[in-house]
């Protein structure tokens, strides 16, 4: 069985435990603010690098350079489609997620935020290149969704229709901020339905907006499931350990183990638990 594994090779176990104790003392609304500041700061730095690297380039060229730095490499086509024409507005990931959440709430489309944003709320925070969420989008929603999102967001009607038909995903790019949002359509899959139903609302901002996040247990299971389907990256494994370490005994271990067995990732879950000190 794997022994305790620190988040970074140059961090001692004792030091890491102090860090996690400090992070654990932060209430959830404050963690949202912390993560928003972290992601916004990273993008501010990337924008400054873009302008310093290409001081004589056009704003469009600087923006393209910036987007290549902050978006995933496979987003080249989306970068070319993005219609940002002026200076990028700098926002954090939580503020951007709140913008999308407000739109979905107004359209009465239920959603849950997952990916690195959710794992950052429940575990160790890190920068994320995009915002992942699952939404219960139906064909009847397409017209109003397009009307509401455009022209601020780049979005493809054909991609939405295909995502609904195949149970896949589509992208939206914010032309004001350069954030990419990956929207997965809710399917009838048992685990995804359970994950969706268990979503937890966390308050963010002075306006009292509630953002719906996937629970820590479901984020661990989701990342282990990805690992069983594709190779799990070091950052994803670190996310899993971060959630387990930060949440500790607050986790529902019966739920974790039952679904891990159902999803056939039980052995990997036990490895992660051991590496997290359980």
PADOLO-218643 format. One record per residue (C-alpha): residue number from 1; x, y, z. Coordinates in nm, 2 decimals, always signed. Last residue first. Example, Ala and Ser with C-alpha at 12.3 -4.5 7.8 and 13.67 -1.06 7.14 Angstrom:
BEGIN
+------+--------+--------+--------+
! resi !     xx !     yy !     zz !
+------+--------+--------+--------+
!    2 !  +1.37 !  -0.11 !  +0.71 !
!    1 !  +1.23 !  -0.45 !  +0.78 !
+------+--------+--------+--------+
//
This chain:
BEGIN
+------+--------+--------+--------+
! resi !     xx !     yy !     zz !
+------+--------+--------+--------+
!  278 !  -0.60 !  +0.72 !  +0.58 !
!  277 !  -0.29 !  +0.93 !  +0.54 !
!  276 !  -0.35 !  +1.09 !  +0.20 !
!  275 !  -0.14 !  +0.84 !  +0.01 !
!  274 !  -0.34 !  +0.56 !  +0.18 !
!  273 !  -0.66 !  +0.71 !  +0.07 !
!  272 !  -0.53 !  +0.76 !  -0.29 !
!  271 !  -0.42 !  +0.40 !  -0.31 !
!  270 !  -0.76 !  +0.29 !  -0.17 !
!  269 !  -0.94 !  +0.49 !  -0.44 !
!  268 !  -0.72 !  +0.34 !  -0.71 !
!  267 !  -0.82 !  -0.01 !  -0.59 !
!  266 !  -1.19 !  +0.08 !  -0.59 !
!  265 !  -1.20 !  +0.23 !  -0.94 !
!  264 !  -1.45 !  -0.01 !  -1.09 !
!  263 !  -1.73 !  +0.25 !  -1.11 !
!  262 !  -1.96 !  +0.05 !  -0.89 !
!  261 !  -1.68 !  -0.03 !  -0.65 !
!  260 !  -1.58 !  +0.34 !  -0.64 !
!  259 !  -1.95 !  +0.42 !  -0.59 !
!  258 !  -1.98 !  +0.21 !  -0.27 !
!  257 !  -1.63 !  +0.32 !  -0.15 !
!  256 !  -1.69 !  +0.69 !  -0.17 !
!  255 !  -2.05 !  +0.67 !  -0.03 !
!  254 !  -1.93 !  +0.47 !  +0.27 !
!  253 !  -1.64 !  +0.71 !  +0.31 !
!  252 !  -1.86 !  +1.02 !  +0.34 !
!  251 !  -1.59 !  +1.28 !  +0.39 !
!  250 !  -1.58 !  +1.50 !  +0.70 !
!  249 !  -1.30 !  +1.28 !  +0.84 !
!  248 !  -1.04 !  +1.44 !  +0.61 !
!  247 !  -1.18 !  +1.72 !  +0.39 !
!  246 !  -0.83 !  +1.88 !  +0.34 !
!  245 !  -0.64 !  +1.56 !  +0.29 !
!  244 !  -0.89 !  +1.39 !  +0.07 !
!  243 !  -0.94 !  +1.69 !  -0.15 !
!  242 !  -0.57 !  +1.76 !  -0.19 !
!  241 !  -0.50 !  +1.39 !  -0.27 !
!  240 !  -0.75 !  +1.40 !  -0.55 !
!  239 !  -0.62 !  +1.73 !  -0.68 !
!  238 !  -0.26 !  +1.59 !  -0.67 !
!  237 !  -0.38 !  +1.30 !  -0.89 !
!  236 !  -0.53 !  +1.55 !  -1.13 !
!  235 !  -0.20 !  +1.75 !  -1.14 !
!  234 !  +0.00 !  +1.44 !  -1.20 !
!  233 !  -0.21 !  +1.36 !  -1.51 !
!  232 !  -0.45 !  +1.06 !  -1.50 !
!  231 !  -0.43 !  +0.86 !  -1.82 !
!  230 !  -0.77 !  +0.82 !  -1.98 !
!  229 !  -1.07 !  +0.60 !  -1.90 !
!  228 !  -0.98 !  +0.47 !  -1.56 !
!  227 !  -0.81 !  +0.80 !  -1.47 !
!  226 !  -1.13 !  +0.99 !  -1.57 !
!  225 !  -1.32 !  +0.77 !  -1.32 !
!  224 !  -1.06 !  +0.85 !  -1.05 !
!  223 !  -1.12 !  +1.22 !  -1.13 !
!  222 !  -1.50 !  +1.18 !  -1.11 !
!  221 !  -1.48 !  +0.98 !  -0.79 !
!  220 !  -1.27 !  +1.24 !  -0.61 !
!  219 !  -1.50 !  +1.51 !  -0.74 !
!  218 !  -1.80 !  +1.32 !  -0.62 !
!  217 !  -1.67 !  +1.29 !  -0.27 !
!  216 !  -1.58 !  +1.66 !  -0.25 !
!  215 !  -1.93 !  +1.76 !  -0.37 !
!  214 !  -2.00 !  +1.91 !  -0.71 !
!  213 !  -2.05 !  +2.28 !  -0.68 !
!  212 !  -2.36 !  +2.50 !  -0.72 !
!  211 !  -2.29 !  +2.87 !  -0.69 !
!  210 !  -2.53 !  +3.08 !  -0.48 !
!  209 !  -2.54 !  +3.45 !  -0.54 !
!  208 !  -2.59 !  +3.67 !  -0.23 !
!  207 !  -2.53 !  +4.00 !  -0.41 !
!  206 !  -2.22 !  +4.08 !  -0.20 !
!  205 !  -2.03 !  +3.79 !  -0.35 !
!  204 !  -2.04 !  +3.41 !  -0.33 !
!  203 !  -2.26 !  +3.17 !  -0.14 !
!  202 !  -2.20 !  +2.80 !  -0.18 !
!  201 !  -2.47 !  +2.56 !  -0.31 !
!  200 !  -2.39 !  +2.19 !  -0.29 !
!  199 !  -2.45 !  +1.94 !  -0.57 !
!  198 !  -2.59 !  +1.60 !  -0.45 !
!  197 !  -2.85 !  +1.56 !  -0.73 !
!  196 !  -2.59 !  +1.62 !  -1.00 !
!  195 !  -2.34 !  +1.37 !  -0.86 !
!  194 !  -2.61 !  +1.11 !  -0.83 !
!  193 !  -2.73 !  +1.18 !  -1.19 !
!  192 !  -2.37 !  +1.16 !  -1.31 !
!  191 !  -2.32 !  +0.83 !  -1.13 !
!  190 !  -2.63 !  +0.68 !  -1.28 !
!  189 !  -2.57 !  +0.79 !  -1.64 !
!  188 !  -2.89 !  +0.96 !  -1.76 !
!  187 !  -2.69 !  +1.24 !  -1.92 !
!  186 !  -2.63 !  +1.61 !  -1.82 !
!  185 !  -2.49 !  +1.81 !  -2.10 !
!  184 !  -2.13 !  +1.92 !  -2.04 !
!  183 !  -2.04 !  +2.29 !  -2.07 !
!  182 !  -1.68 !  +2.38 !  -2.11 !
!  181 !  -1.63 !  +2.75 !  -2.03 !
!  180 !  -1.33 !  +2.93 !  -2.18 !
!  179 !  -1.23 !  +3.27 !  -2.03 !
!  178 !  -1.11 !  +3.54 !  -2.27 !
!  177 !  -1.25 !  +3.82 !  -2.05 !
!  176 !  -1.47 !  +4.02 !  -2.27 !
!  175 !  -1.52 !  +3.78 !  -2.56 !
!  174 !  -1.62 !  +3.51 !  -2.31 !
!  173 !  -1.57 !  +3.17 !  -2.49 !
!  172 !  -1.84 !  +2.90 !  -2.48 !
!  171 !  -1.76 !  +2.54 !  -2.55 !
!  170 !  -1.97 !  +2.23 !  -2.61 !
!  169 !  -2.01 !  +1.90 !  -2.44 !
!  168 !  -2.13 !  +1.54 !  -2.49 !
!  167 !  -2.45 !  +1.35 !  -2.44 !
!  166 !  -2.48 !  +1.27 !  -2.81 !
!  165 !  -2.79 !  +1.45 !  -2.90 !
!  164 !  -2.75 !  +1.73 !  -2.64 !
!  163 !  -2.39 !  +1.78 !  -2.73 !
!  162 !  -2.47 !  +1.78 !  -3.11 !
!  161 !  -2.74 !  +2.05 !  -3.06 !
!  160 !  -2.51 !  +2.26 !  -2.85 !
!  159 !  -2.23 !  +2.23 !  -3.11 !
!  158 !  -2.46 !  +2.33 !  -3.40 !
!  157 !  -2.57 !  +2.64 !  -3.20 !
!  156 !  -2.21 !  +2.74 !  -3.16 !
!  155 !  -2.10 !  +2.98 !  -2.89 !
!  154 !  -1.87 !  +3.29 !  -2.87 !
!  153 !  -1.99 !  +3.48 !  -2.57 !
!  152 !  -2.07 !  +3.85 !  -2.53 !
!  151 !  -2.28 !  +3.85 !  -2.85 !
!  150 !  -2.45 !  +3.62 !  -2.76 !
!  149 !  -2.51 !  +3.44 !  -2.43 !
!  148 !  -2.87 !  +3.54 !  -2.38 !
!  147 !  -3.00 !  +3.48 !  -2.73 !
!  146 !  -2.81 !  +3.16 !  -2.76 !
!  145 !  -2.95 !  +3.02 !  -2.44 !
!  144 !  -3.30 !  +3.14 !  -2.53 !
!  143 !  -3.29 !  +2.94 !  -2.86 !
!  142 !  -3.12 !  +2.63 !  -2.71 !
!  141 !  -3.34 !  +2.58 !  -2.41 !
!  140 !  -3.62 !  +2.38 !  -2.57 !
!  139 !  -3.35 !  +2.13 !  -2.69 !
!  138 !  -3.27 !  +2.05 !  -2.33 !
!  137 !  -2.98 !  +2.16 !  -2.11 !
!  136 !  -2.94 !  +1.99 !  -1.77 !
!  135 !  -2.60 !  +2.15 !  -1.71 !
!  134 !  -2.26 !  +2.01 !  -1.61 !
!  133 !  -1.98 !  +2.25 !  -1.55 !
!  132 !  -1.61 !  +2.29 !  -1.63 !
!  131 !  -1.44 !  +2.63 !  -1.63 !
!  130 !  -1.11 !  +2.66 !  -1.82 !
!  129 !  -0.73 !  +2.69 !  -1.78 !
!  128 !  -0.73 !  +2.63 !  -1.41 !
!  127 !  -0.49 !  +2.78 !  -1.16 !
!  126 !  -0.44 !  +2.59 !  -0.84 !
!  125 !  -0.61 !  +2.55 !  -0.50 !
!  124 !  -0.57 !  +2.24 !  -0.28 !
!  123 !  -0.89 !  +2.07 !  -0.17 !
!  122 !  -1.26 !  +2.13 !  -0.16 !
!  121 !  -1.28 !  +2.47 !  -0.34 !
!  120 !  -0.99 !  +2.38 !  -0.56 !
!  119 !  -1.15 !  +2.05 !  -0.66 !
!  118 !  -1.46 !  +2.23 !  -0.75 !
!  117 !  -1.27 !  +2.49 !  -0.97 !
!  116 !  -1.04 !  +2.22 !  -1.11 !
!  115 !  -1.33 !  +2.03 !  -1.27 !
!  114 !  -1.69 !  +2.06 !  -1.14 !
!  113 !  -1.96 !  +2.32 !  -1.13 !
!  112 !  -2.32 !  +2.19 !  -1.12 !
!  111 !  -2.62 !  +2.31 !  -1.33 !
!  110 !  -2.99 !  +2.34 !  -1.33 !
!  109 !  -3.14 !  +2.55 !  -1.63 !
!  108 !  -3.40 !  +2.79 !  -1.51 !
!  107 !  -3.31 !  +3.04 !  -1.78 !
!  106 !  -3.23 !  +3.30 !  -1.51 !
!  105 !  -3.04 !  +3.04 !  -1.31 !
!  104 !  -2.84 !  +2.95 !  -1.63 !
!  103 !  -2.75 !  +3.32 !  -1.69 !
!  102 !  -2.66 !  +3.37 !  -1.32 !
!  101 !  -2.44 !  +3.06 !  -1.33 !
!  100 !  -2.25 !  +3.18 !  -1.63 !
!   99 !  -2.16 !  +3.51 !  -1.47 !
!   98 !  -2.09 !  +3.34 !  -1.14 !
!   97 !  -1.84 !  +3.11 !  -1.32 !
!   96 !  -1.66 !  +3.41 !  -1.45 !
!   95 !  -1.64 !  +3.56 !  -1.10 !
!   94 !  -1.52 !  +3.22 !  -0.97 !
!   93 !  -1.25 !  +3.19 !  -1.24 !
!   92 !  -1.11 !  +3.54 !  -1.17 !
!   91 !  -1.16 !  +3.84 !  -1.39 !
!   90 !  -0.93 !  +4.06 !  -1.60 !
!   89 !  -1.10 !  +4.24 !  -1.88 !
!   88 !  -0.89 !  +4.19 !  -2.20 !
!   87 !  -0.81 !  +4.51 !  -2.39 !
!   86 !  -0.98 !  +4.54 !  -2.72 !
!   85 !  -1.10 !  +4.32 !  -3.00 !
!   84 !  -1.21 !  +4.00 !  -2.84 !
!   83 !  -1.39 !  +3.80 !  -3.11 !
!   82 !  -1.27 !  +3.45 !  -3.03 !
!   81 !  -1.29 !  +3.22 !  -3.33 !
!   80 !  -0.91 !  +3.20 !  -3.38 !
!   79 !  -0.87 !  +3.11 !  -3.01 !
!   78 !  -1.15 !  +2.86 !  -3.04 !
!   77 !  -0.96 !  +2.68 !  -3.32 !
!   76 !  -0.64 !  +2.68 !  -3.11 !
!   75 !  -0.82 !  +2.54 !  -2.80 !
!   74 !  -0.62 !  +2.21 !  -2.81 !
!   73 !  -0.34 !  +2.39 !  -2.63 !
!   72 !  -0.55 !  +2.46 !  -2.33 !
!   71 !  -0.62 !  +2.83 !  -2.26 !
!   70 !  -0.41 !  +3.07 !  -2.05 !
!   69 !  -0.09 !  +3.10 !  -2.25 !
!   68 !  -0.25 !  +3.07 !  -2.60 !
!   67 !  -0.51 !  +3.32 !  -2.49 !
!   66 !  -0.24 !  +3.58 !  -2.40 !
!   65 !  -0.06 !  +3.53 !  -2.74 !
!   64 !  -0.39 !  +3.58 !  -2.92 !
!   63 !  -0.47 !  +3.89 !  -2.71 !
!   62 !  -0.13 !  +4.04 !  -2.80 !
!   61 !  -0.19 !  +3.97 !  -3.16 !
!   60 !  -0.53 !  +4.14 !  -3.15 !
!   59 !  -0.39 !  +4.44 !  -2.96 !
!   58 !  -0.14 !  +4.49 !  -3.24 !
!   57 !  +0.23 !  +4.41 !  -3.19 !
!   56 !  +0.49 !  +4.65 !  -3.08 !
!   55 !  +0.53 !  +4.54 !  -2.72 !
!   54 !  +0.50 !  +4.17 !  -2.81 !
!   53 !  +0.68 !  +4.00 !  -2.51 !
!   52 !  +0.60 !  +4.28 !  -2.27 !
!   51 !  +0.23 !  +4.29 !  -2.38 !
!   50 !  +0.19 !  +3.91 !  -2.35 !
!   49 !  +0.38 !  +3.90 !  -2.02 !
!   48 !  +0.15 !  +4.16 !  -1.87 !
!   47 !  -0.15 !  +3.95 !  -1.99 !
!   46 !  +0.00 !  +3.63 !  -1.84 !
!   45 !  +0.05 !  +3.81 !  -1.51 !
!   44 !  -0.30 !  +3.94 !  -1.50 !
!   43 !  -0.42 !  +3.59 !  -1.58 !
!   42 !  -0.24 !  +3.44 !  -1.28 !
!   41 !  -0.37 !  +3.72 !  -1.06 !
!   40 !  -0.73 !  +3.64 !  -1.16 !
!   39 !  -0.69 !  +3.27 !  -1.09 !
!   38 !  -0.55 !  +3.34 !  -0.74 !
!   37 !  -0.80 !  +3.61 !  -0.66 !
!   36 !  -1.10 !  +3.39 !  -0.75 !
!   35 !  -0.95 !  +3.10 !  -0.56 !
!   34 !  -0.92 !  +3.32 !  -0.24 !
!   33 !  -1.27 !  +3.46 !  -0.29 !
!   32 !  -1.42 !  +3.11 !  -0.32 !
!   31 !  -1.22 !  +3.00 !  -0.02 !
!   30 !  -1.37 !  +3.29 !  +0.17 !
!   29 !  -1.72 !  +3.16 !  +0.10 !
!   28 !  -1.61 !  +2.81 !  +0.21 !
!   27 !  -1.47 !  +2.91 !  +0.55 !
!   26 !  -1.09 !  +2.92 !  +0.58 !
!   25 !  -0.97 !  +2.72 !  +0.88 !
!   24 !  -0.90 !  +2.41 !  +0.66 !
!   23 !  -0.65 !  +2.61 !  +0.46 !
!   22 !  -0.44 !  +2.67 !  +0.78 !
!   21 !  -0.47 !  +2.31 !  +0.89 !
!   20 !  -0.37 !  +2.20 !  +0.54 !
!   19 !  -0.06 !  +2.42 !  +0.56 !
!   18 !  +0.04 !  +2.29 !  +0.90 !
!   17 !  +0.00 !  +1.93 !  +0.77 !
!   16 !  +0.22 !  +2.01 !  +0.48 !
!   15 !  +0.50 !  +2.14 !  +0.70 !
!   14 !  +0.49 !  +1.82 !  +0.90 !
!   13 !  +0.49 !  +1.60 !  +0.59 !
!   12 !  +0.78 !  +1.78 !  +0.45 !
!   11 !  +0.75 !  +1.98 !  +0.13 !
!   10 !  +1.01 !  +1.96 !  -0.15 !
!    9 !  +0.84 !  +1.67 !  -0.33 !
!    8 !  +0.51 !  +1.86 !  -0.35 !
!    7 !  +0.16 !  +1.75 !  -0.26 !
!    6 !  +0.31 !  +1.51 !  +0.00 !
!    5 !  +0.25 !  +1.13 !  -0.03 !
!    4 !  +0.17 !  +0.92 !  +0.27 !
!    3 !  +0.26 !  +0.56 !  +0.20 !
!    2 !  +0.13 !  +0.35 !  -0.09 !
!    1 !  +0.00 !  +0.00 !  +0.00 !
+------+--------+--------+--------+
//
